[in-house]
């Protein structure tokens, strides 16, 4: 999460650094397009991650919904849930 925020900020910094050469000289069009692209992606990346952080919607990978329903230890599981497909049904 913080890495994505830092990457977004760095892309905005790069776009700001390209403003002097944008649309001037022989490679000005390339610098201008790169400036616009870096700026848009940086604002989107930093903005989206800031929004997720501010609204509390960000989840760490180990906090997925899949893991919330799983038993936390083997003692919580009974013997009927530990059957194997190779065991004969009784």
Residue pairs with C-beta under 8 A, 6 or more apart in sequence:
1 49
1 52
1 53
1 58
4 45
4 46
4 49
5 45
5 46
5 49
5 50
5 53
7 42
7 45
8 41
8 42
8 43
8 44
8 45
8 46
8 47
8 49
9 42
9 46
10 42
11 38
11 39
11 41
11 42
11 45
12 38
12 39
12 42
12 43
12 46
13 42
14 38
14 42
15 34
15 35
15 36
15 38
15 39
15 42
16 39
18 31
18 32
18 34
18 35
18 38
19 35
21 27
21 28
21 31
22 28
22 31
22 32
22 35
23 29
23 31
23 32
24 31
49 58
51 57
52 58
71 77
